[in-house]
Structures are given as C-alpha cells and as structure tokens.
C-alpha cells in the first residue's frame, strides 16, 4: 500500500485557489448581484473542486 506524495504542492495550490475564488465570489455577489455571480463563479468553483478532489485521491493508499 502506497500513496503518491508528489501531488501535495498541486493540491495546496488548488485548495488555495478554491479559497480565493470562494472569497471573490462572496465579494462579487455584493457588487454584481446573485445571478451574475452564480453564472460566472459556479463553473470555476466546480472545476476547482473537481481538481482538488482528483488530486486528493492520489493521496489515498492503493487498496485494490
């Protein structure tokens, strides 16, 4: 059973970007409104969440 630790820097960057986009979406909602922020921020948050979860799967041990 082994895991790949070489993805840790990429995971840290993905989680940092996800945090920044989330904070940016909160500020954008107050400035531009709910619908415009939803249209712009939702795909970006979804893509970064997908990337972070994909990178996190590399850290799990290989059980099969």
C-alpha positions, 0 to 999 in steps of 0.5 A: 500500500502506497500513496503518491506524495508528489501531488501535495504542492498541486493540491495546496495550490488548488485548495488555495485557489478554491479559497480565493475564488470562494472569497471573490465570489462572496465579494462579487455577489455584493457588487454584481448581484446573485445571478451574475455571480452564480453564472460566472463563479459556479463553473470555476468553483466546480472545476476547482473542486473537481481538481482538488478532489482528483488530486486528493485521491492520489493521496489515498493508499492503493487498496485494490 
